[in-house]
């Protein structure tokens, strides 16, 4: 039996991911070759972000209908198209804000007003694209949550890797792992739990709700979920509580938790509700 021909949506996804992957390699490969020890360590450490979400996928396997290929496409979209689009898009918005309000103002507020909008919209677009490719295979909200999480994980791994390698280069001490570990502690241990994977999983829940129900109200819920994670991301990026109210390290940690915990709680509630209301699929994925 001949396989079904690729649809225009599949070709679009392949071309976008391929082009973004080439741009990503062009931007990262020279540094990776110059600092192989630091690069390997950074990639290994930040790839750990995928572990809890892979475990979540295994745990919910009997309630998920999307195949592993869908999650792989989501992961690749997040790691390539979302990263490169956000790099150029956020930079462009940063420039517009600097022109309108001044460089100092833009440096403080562009992470709040520019990055969350570009990053969350382009990651959500990846979820929509994968849902379109596997149209009719979606079982429910849990599919969207896991798909969104994988898309966000792809983004999170590459972003963390890029920050770690940038710190390594700026440190000017050669191919060492200490700067990588320092960045991983901050962006992985302290900030990794409430970051891109959680945000995009929430957006994925709304998108899956709309795809399954196909009503105008459901479409507004999907749009609202994306808008909601933009707000959560903006709060997370904001200077709010960044100094820990002068209470030292414990205050800073408390501020991190106060800003990040709402997204985790929203995702936890969505998963619990979907597990209670969505029946298992007829043939669970391996």
C-alpha positions in Angstrom: 0.0 0.0 0.0 1.4 3.4 -0.9 1.6 5.9 1.9 -0.7 8.9 1.8 0.9 11.9 0.0 2.0 14.8 2.3 -0.6 17.5 2.6 0.2 21.2 2.1 0.2 21.7 5.8 2.8 19.0 6.3 5.0 20.5 3.6 4.6 23.9 5.2 5.7 22.5 8.6 8.6 20.7 7.1 9.9 23.7 5.1 9.5 26.1 8.1 11.3 23.7 10.5 14.0 23.0 8.0 14.7 26.6 7.2 14.7 27.5 10.9 17.0 24.6 11.7 19.5 25.9 9.2 19.4 29.4 10.7 19.7 27.9 14.2 22.8 25.9 13.2 24.3 28.9 11.5 23.9 30.9 14.8 25.0 28.2 17.2 27.4 25.8 15.5 30.5 28.0 15.5 30.3 28.5 19.3 29.5 24.8 19.9 32.7 23.8 17.9 34.8 26.4 19.8 33.5 25.2 23.2 32.7 21.5 22.9 32.9 20.7 26.6 30.6 23.6 27.6 28.3 22.9 24.7 27.9 19.2 25.4 27.3 19.9 29.1 24.7 22.6 28.3 22.8 20.4 25.9 22.8 17.5 28.4 21.6 19.6 31.3 18.9 21.6 29.5 17.6 18.4 27.8 16.6 17.3 31.3 13.6 19.6 30.9 12.1 17.0 28.6 12.2 14.2 31.3 9.1 15.2 33.4 7.0 15.8 30.4 8.0 12.6 28.8 7.0 10.9 32.1 3.7 12.7 32.0 3.1 11.5 28.5 3.8 7.9 29.6 1.6 8.2 32.6 -1.3 9.6 30.5 -0.7 7.3 27.5 -4.1 5.6 27.7 -5.8 9.0 27.4 -3.7 10.4 24.5 -4.6 9.9 20.8 -1.9 11.9 19.2 1.0 9.8 17.9 4.6 10.3 18.9 5.3 11.9 15.5 3.0 14.8 16.5 4.9 15.4 19.7 8.2 15.2 17.8 7.0 17.9 15.3 5.9 20.0 18.2 9.3 19.6 19.9 11.1 20.5 16.7 8.9 23.5 16.0 9.6 24.9 19.5 13.3 24.3 19.1 13.7 25.8 15.7 10.9 28.0 14.3 9.7 29.3 17.6 13.2 30.1 18.8 14.4 31.8 15.6 11.1 33.7 15.1 11.2 34.9 18.7 14.9 36.0 18.3 14.2 38.3 15.4 10.6 39.3 16.4 11.5 40.2 20.0 14.5 42.1 18.7 12.4 44.1 16.3 9.9 45.0 19.0 12.7 45.9 21.3 14.0 48.3 18.7 10.5 49.9 18.2 10.1 50.3 22.0 13.6 51.8 22.2 12.7 54.3 19.5 9.5 55.2 21.1 10.5 55.3 24.7 14.2 55.3 24.9 16.9 52.6 25.2 16.8 52.4 29.0 13.0 52.1 29.1 13.1 49.4 26.4 15.9 47.5 28.2 13.7 47.2 31.3 10.3 46.7 29.7 10.8 44.9 26.4 11.1 41.5 28.2 7.7 42.2 29.6 5.9 43.7 26.6 7.7 42.2 23.6 9.1 38.7 24.4 6.0 37.2 25.9 3.8 38.2 23.0 6.1 36.9 20.3 7.2 33.8 22.0 3.8 32.6 23.2 2.0 33.4 19.9 4.6 31.5 17.8 4.7 28.5 20.1 0.9 28.4 20.0 1.0 28.6 16.2 3.1 25.4 16.3 0.4 23.6 18.3 -2.2 24.8 15.9 -0.1 23.5 13.0 0.4 20.1 14.5 -3.3 19.8 15.3 -4.0 20.7 11.6 -1.6 18.0 10.4 -3.2 15.4 12.6 -6.8 16.7 12.2 -9.3 14.2 13.6 -6.8 12.4 15.8 -7.1 14.7 18.8 -9.0 13.0 21.7 -9.2 15.9 24.1 -7.6 18.5 26.2 -4.9 16.2 27.5 -3.6 15.8 23.9 -3.3 19.5 23.7 -1.6 19.8 27.0 1.1 17.3 26.2 1.6 18.6 22.7 2.0 22.1 24.0 4.4 21.0 26.7 6.6 19.3 24.1 6.6 22.4 21.9 7.5 24.5 24.9 10.3 22.0 26.0 11.9 22.3 22.6 12.0 26.1 23.0 13.2 25.8 26.6 16.1 23.5 25.8 17.5 25.7 23.0 16.9 29.0 24.9 18.7 27.6 27.9 21.5 26.2 25.8 21.9 29.6 24.1 22.0 31.5 27.4 24.6 29.1 28.8 26.9 29.3 25.8 26.6 33.1 25.8 27.7 33.2 29.4 30.6 30.9 28.5 31.8 33.2 25.7 31.4 36.3 27.8 33.3 34.7 30.7 36.4 34.5 28.6 37.9 31.7 30.6 37.9 29.0 27.8 36.0 25.8 27.4 34.9 25.2 31.0 31.5 24.1 32.4 31.2 26.4 35.5 29.3 29.1 33.6 27.0 26.5 32.1 26.2 25.1 35.5 25.6 28.6 36.9 23.1 29.3 34.2 21.4 26.0 34.6 20.9 26.6 38.3 19.2 29.9 37.6 17.3 29.1 34.5 16.8 25.4 35.1 16.5 24.7 38.9 15.0 28.0 39.9 13.1 29.0 36.8 12.6 25.8 34.8 9.5 24.5 36.4 7.4 27.6 35.5 8.7 28.4 32.1 7.9 27.7 28.4 6.7 24.1 28.7 4.1 25.1 31.3 3.0 28.2 29.4 2.5 26.4 26.1 0.8 23.4 27.8 -1.8 25.8 29.0 -2.2 27.3 25.6 -2.4 23.8 24.1 -5.3 22.9 26.4 -7.3 25.8 25.0 -6.4 25.0 21.4 -7.3 21.4 21.9 -10.7 22.4 23.5 -11.5 24.5 20.4 -10.3 21.7 18.0 -12.5 19.1 19.6 -15.6 21.2 20.0 -15.4 23.5 16.9 -17.7 26.2 18.2 -17.2 30.0 18.3 -17.2 30.0 22.1 -14.5 27.3 22.1 -12.4 29.4 19.6 -12.6 32.3 22.0 -11.5 30.1 24.9 -8.5 29.1 22.8 -7.6 32.7 22.1 -8.1 33.4 25.8 -5.7 30.7 26.8 -3.0 32.1 24.6 -3.7 35.6 25.9 -3.6 34.2 29.4 -0.2 32.7 29.1 1.1 35.9 27.5 0.0 37.7 30.7 1.6 34.9 32.9 4.8 35.2 30.9 4.8 39.0 31.2 4.4 38.8 34.9 7.2 36.2 35.1 9.5 38.5 33.1 8.6 41.6 35.0 10.8 43.4 37.6 8.1 42.7 40.1 9.6 41.1 43.3 13.0 40.7 41.5 14.8 42.1 44.5 13.0 39.9 47.0 11.7 43.0 48.9 15.2 43.3 50.4 14.9 40.0 52.2 18.0 38.4 50.6 18.1 35.1 48.9 15.0 33.7 50.6 13.1 36.8 49.5 14.3 36.4 45.9 13.2 32.7 46.0 9.9 33.6 47.4 9.4 36.2 44.7 10.2 33.6 42.0 7.7 31.2 43.4 5.0 33.9 43.8 5.4 34.9 40.1 5.8 31.4 38.7 3.5 29.2 40.8 0.2 30.5 39.3 1.0 29.0 35.9 1.9 25.6 37.5 -1.3 25.6 39.5 -3.4 26.4 36.4 -1.7 23.5 34.5 -2.2 21.2 37.5 -5.9 22.0 37.6 -6.3 21.5 33.9 -4.7 18.1 34.0 -6.7 17.0 37.0 -10.0 18.1 35.4 -9.2 16.5 32.0 -8.2 13.2 33.7 -11.6 13.2 35.5 -13.7 14.1 32.5 -12.0 12.5 29.4 -12.4 8.8 29.0 -9.5 6.6 27.8 -8.9 6.2 24.1 -9.9 3.0 22.4 -6.3 2.0 21.5 -3.7 3.7 23.8 -0.4 4.8 22.2 2.8 3.1 23.2 
